[in-house]
């Protein structure tokens, strides 16, 4: 953008100088049009979901960066794992919390610090941001489930970022077995009939 403004200013200056010369002499002026190199082609990286800063480096960073098979922190695959895959694993850990008598459209939003350290994924500082569940026990169960969730992901580089996790009670059913899903549907039908 700045390069085009400079080009425009140069052209206006050249035209101004040309007009000044024309008005001050009757001779045919020599017109010199400045030439500019074509702007280099700049390609922006593809951004998936949200823009993120490079991963935080930890004391063990040299051994992590030389590991084979570790995803590049600027890749689309890494962003997809951070934005979709990891939150899904945390949601799956919430399926164990008892939510039988709750409105399936009730929602809760948790905030946490996501850690990936030496190939292990976990969360710290898990807190309820917003909730319309109306039940502190269920909220505590969900916070504890995310806090205790840990798994290996050896292909991910060390990384730390503040995240949020949005959950609708109905969406947790997909993490249950088929039998548990059917039992939940039957329980909902019975409670709607009452």
C-alpha positions as CSV (number, residue, x, y, z in Angstrom):
1,X,0.0,0.0,0.0
2,X,2.8,2.4,0.9
3,X,4.6,1.6,-2.3
4,X,1.6,2.6,-4.4
5,X,1.2,5.9,-2.4
6,X,4.9,6.6,-3.2
7,X,4.3,5.9,-6.9
8,X,1.3,8.1,-6.9
9,X,3.2,11.0,-5.3
10,X,6.1,10.5,-7.8
11,X,3.6,10.7,-10.7
12,X,1.9,13.8,-9.4
13,X,5.3,15.4,-8.8
14,X,6.4,14.5,-12.4
15,X,3.2,15.9,-13.9
16,X,3.5,19.1,-11.7
17,X,7.1,19.6,-12.9
18,X,6.0,19.0,-16.5
19,X,3.2,21.6,-16.2
20,X,5.6,24.1,-14.6
21,X,8.1,23.6,-17.4
22,X,5.4,24.0,-20.1
23,X,4.1,27.2,-18.5
24,X,7.6,28.7,-18.2
25,X,9.0,28.0,-21.7
26,X,7.8,27.5,-25.2
27,X,10.2,24.8,-26.0
28,X,9.0,21.2,-26.2
29,X,10.0,19.7,-22.9
30,X,11.5,16.3,-22.6
31,X,9.3,14.1,-20.5
32,X,11.0,11.7,-18.2
33,X,8.7,9.2,-16.6
34,X,10.3,7.5,-13.6
35,X,10.3,3.7,-13.7
36,X,9.8,1.5,-10.7
37,X,10.5,-2.1,-10.1
38,X,7.5,-4.3,-9.9
39,X,6.5,-4.9,-6.3
40,X,7.7,-8.2,-5.1
41,X,5.0,-10.8,-4.8
42,X,4.1,-11.3,-1.1
43,X,2.1,-14.2,-0.1
44,X,0.4,-14.2,3.3
45,X,0.3,-17.4,5.3
46,X,-3.1,-19.1,5.5
47,X,-4.6,-18.4,8.9
48,X,-7.0,-21.0,10.4
49,X,-9.3,-20.0,13.2
50,X,-7.4,-17.3,15.0
51,X,-4.0,-15.8,14.6
52,X,-1.6,-17.1,17.2
53,X,1.9,-16.1,18.4
54,X,4.8,-18.5,18.1
55,X,4.8,-21.1,20.8
56,X,6.5,-20.1,24.0
57,X,9.9,-21.5,24.4
58,X,10.7,-23.4,27.6
59,X,14.0,-24.5,29.1
60,X,13.7,-27.8,27.2
61,X,13.2,-26.1,23.8
62,X,16.4,-27.2,22.1
63,X,15.5,-30.9,22.6
64,X,11.9,-30.3,21.5
65,X,12.8,-28.4,18.3
66,X,15.2,-31.1,17.1
67,X,12.7,-34.0,17.7
68,X,11.6,-35.7,14.5
69,X,7.9,-35.8,13.7
70,X,7.0,-32.6,15.6
71,X,4.4,-30.4,13.8
72,X,5.4,-26.9,12.8
73,X,3.6,-24.5,15.2
74,X,2.7,-22.2,12.2
75,X,1.1,-25.1,10.2
76,X,-2.7,-25.5,9.5
77,X,-2.6,-28.9,11.0
78,X,-1.2,-27.5,14.3
79,X,-3.9,-24.8,14.4
80,X,-6.6,-27.4,13.8
81,X,-5.3,-29.6,16.6
82,X,-5.2,-26.5,19.0
83,X,-8.6,-25.1,17.9
84,X,-10.6,-28.3,17.4
85,X,-8.9,-31.5,18.4
86,X,-7.7,-30.6,21.9
87,X,-11.0,-28.9,22.9
88,X,-12.8,-32.0,21.8
89,X,-10.7,-34.1,24.1
90,X,-11.5,-31.8,27.0
91,X,-15.2,-32.0,26.1
92,X,-15.0,-35.8,26.1
93,X,-13.7,-35.7,29.7
94,X,-16.8,-33.8,30.7
95,X,-19.1,-36.6,29.6
96,X,-18.5,-38.4,32.9
97,X,-20.2,-35.6,34.8
98,X,-23.8,-36.4,35.8
99,X,-26.1,-34.1,33.9
100,X,-29.3,-36.2,33.6
101,X,-31.8,-33.7,35.0
102,X,-30.3,-30.7,33.2
103,X,-31.8,-28.7,30.3
104,X,-30.0,-30.1,27.2
105,X,-29.7,-26.5,25.9
106,X,-28.0,-25.2,29.1
107,X,-24.5,-23.8,28.4
108,X,-21.2,-23.3,30.3
109,X,-18.0,-21.6,29.2
110,X,-14.7,-22.4,30.9
111,X,-11.4,-20.6,30.6
112,X,-8.1,-22.4,31.0
113,X,-4.4,-22.3,30.2
114,X,-3.5,-24.9,27.7
115,X,-0.1,-26.5,28.1
116,X,1.8,-28.8,25.8
117,X,5.1,-29.8,27.4
118,X,7.4,-32.6,26.3
119,X,4.6,-34.2,24.4
120,X,2.0,-34.1,27.2
121,X,-1.3,-32.0,26.9
122,X,-3.0,-30.7,30.0
123,X,-4.8,-27.6,31.3
124,X,-4.3,-25.4,34.4
125,X,-6.1,-22.5,35.9
126,X,-9.5,-23.9,34.8
127,X,-12.4,-21.5,35.8
128,X,-16.0,-21.0,35.0
129,X,-16.4,-17.9,32.8
130,X,-20.2,-18.0,32.2
131,X,-22.8,-20.6,33.1
132,X,-26.6,-21.0,33.0
133,X,-26.5,-24.5,34.5
134,X,-27.6,-23.2,37.9
135,X,-25.8,-26.1,39.7
136,X,-22.4,-25.5,41.4
137,X,-21.8,-29.3,41.8
138,X,-22.0,-29.9,38.0
139,X,-19.8,-26.8,37.4
140,X,-17.2,-28.1,39.9
141,X,-17.3,-31.5,38.2
142,X,-16.6,-30.0,34.8
143,X,-13.8,-27.8,36.1
144,X,-12.2,-30.8,37.8
145,X,-12.6,-33.0,34.7
146,X,-10.8,-30.5,32.5
147,X,-8.1,-29.9,35.2
148,X,-7.4,-33.7,35.5
149,X,-7.5,-34.5,31.7
150,X,-4.0,-35.4,30.5
151,X,-2.8,-37.2,27.4
152,X,0.2,-37.7,25.2
153,X,0.7,-35.9,21.9
154,X,4.3,-36.4,21.0
155,X,3.9,-34.8,17.6
156,X,3.0,-31.3,19.1
157,X,5.7,-28.8,20.0
158,X,5.9,-27.1,23.4
159,X,3.1,-24.5,23.6
160,X,1.2,-22.5,26.1
161,X,-1.9,-20.3,25.5
162,X,-5.0,-19.0,27.2
163,X,-8.1,-20.8,25.8
164,X,-11.8,-21.0,26.4
165,X,-14.1,-24.0,26.1
166,X,-17.8,-23.6,25.3
167,X,-20.1,-26.5,26.2
168,X,-23.8,-27.1,25.5
169,X,-25.1,-30.0,27.6
170,X,-26.7,-31.7,24.6
171,X,-23.3,-31.8,22.8
172,X,-21.7,-34.0,25.4
173,X,-23.9,-37.0,24.5
174,X,-21.8,-37.7,21.4
175,X,-18.9,-38.7,23.7
176,X,-21.0,-41.4,25.4
177,X,-21.3,-45.0,24.3
178,X,-24.4,-45.9,22.2
179,X,-26.0,-47.5,25.3
180,X,-25.5,-44.4,27.4
181,X,-26.8,-42.2,24.6
182,X,-30.0,-44.3,24.3
183,X,-30.5,-44.2,28.1
184,X,-30.1,-40.4,28.1
185,X,-32.7,-40.1,25.3
186,X,-35.1,-42.4,27.2
187,X,-34.6,-40.4,30.4
188,X,-35.3,-37.1,28.6
189,X,-38.6,-38.5,27.1
190,X,-39.8,-39.7,30.5
191,X,-39.0,-36.3,32.1
192,X,-40.8,-34.5,29.2
193,X,-43.9,-36.7,29.6
194,X,-44.1,-35.9,33.4
